[in-house]
Amino acid sequence: MGLEYTPYTPFKRYKLEIAYDGSDYCGWQIQPHSPSVQEELQETLEKLYKHPIHLIGSSRTDTGVHALGFAATFLTPEQPDIPAENLMKVLNRRLPQSIKIRSICEVPLAFHARYDALGKAYTYVLNYGPESPFSARYSWKSCHTLDPEKIKAVLPVLTGTHDYSSFVVERSAIDEAVRTIYRIDYQEFGHFGCLTFVGNGFLYKMIRCLMGTIEAAGAGKLSPADVKRILEARQRLAAPETAPPNGLFLMEVFYDPARLEQFRTAALPFTC
């Protein structure tokens, strides 16, 4: 795979780990007439480098979805040569409060943020307690009373290598719906329940579709056998509605197999 086009000779490739509050953005990818994280960051980089900069993201996130460890790369020109630690400082001064850089490191020129990724971890936050203006921004308060034991009972059904066509929006737009979910961890932090999905890749709105079904199971509307039938139907209309985006966080993109194996959500994502 060749390098992407730049109007300058590529000098270095930097990989950025990015955290952002997705509430006010149309997602990561640039969209016409809507603010995006990629656009905000690219424009800031272009002012620093005085050259067009093209960020390659590890994936796309939907409107309203958040991230703690989104990965993206770009090729730098030879001049100005900004050391990674200095670049991180100046970006975090200039970017809005809703976007912050957690780390920057140099990677090989041939490195690809998307195709070299081994997997990703997403965490979805359910609120079992009282709603507040702050919790509403970062979690889903279901209108039903949810039973954590019923939620945990359906997670093994959804884990493994499957055709997830029942849990993807715009199925006709993709060639292959087979993915592997290595595990779905359930944890509680206070009155919040966190479901962390670790897999080799996820389809468009797949986790939100899965969460719609998991929420229905937690409400006692679906049994593990029902969820299995929905999975095997391979039809989006067989599953409940898609969960809202505000409870979803991209936690980390994995390039190291050991890190993928060891990852666990240590706290509520919006308190990290």
Secondary structure as GFF3:
##gff-version 3
##sequence-region A 1 272
A	DSSP	beta_strand	12	20	.	.	.	ID=ss1
A	DSSP	three_ten_helix	22	24	.	.	.	ID=ss2
A	DSSP	alpha_helix	37	49	.	.	.	ID=ss3
A	DSSP	beta_strand	56	57	.	.	.	ID=ss4
A	DSSP	beta_strand	66	76	.	.	.	ID=ss5
A	DSSP	alpha_helix	84	94	.	.	.	ID=ss6
A	DSSP	beta_strand	99	107	.	.	.	ID=ss7
A	DSSP	beta_strand	119	127	.	.	.	ID=ss8
A	DSSP	alpha_helix	135	138	.	.	.	ID=ss9
A	DSSP	alpha_helix	148	158	.	.	.	ID=ss10
A	DSSP	beta_strand	160	163	.	.	.	ID=ss11
A	DSSP	three_ten_helix	165	167	.	.	.	ID=ss12
A	DSSP	three_ten_helix	171	173	.	.	.	ID=ss13
A	DSSP	beta_strand	178	189	.	.	.	ID=ss14
A	DSSP	beta_strand	192	199	.	.	.	ID=ss15
A	DSSP	alpha_helix	206	218	.	.	.	ID=ss16
A	DSSP	alpha_helix	224	233	.	.	.	ID=ss17
A	DSSP	three_ten_helix	236	238	.	.	.	ID=ss18
A	DSSP	three_ten_helix	245	247	.	.	.	ID=ss19
A	DSSP	beta_strand	248	254	.	.	.	ID=ss20
A	DSSP	alpha_helix	257	262	.	.	.	ID=ss21
A	DSSP	three_ten_helix	269	271	.	.	.	ID=ss22
###
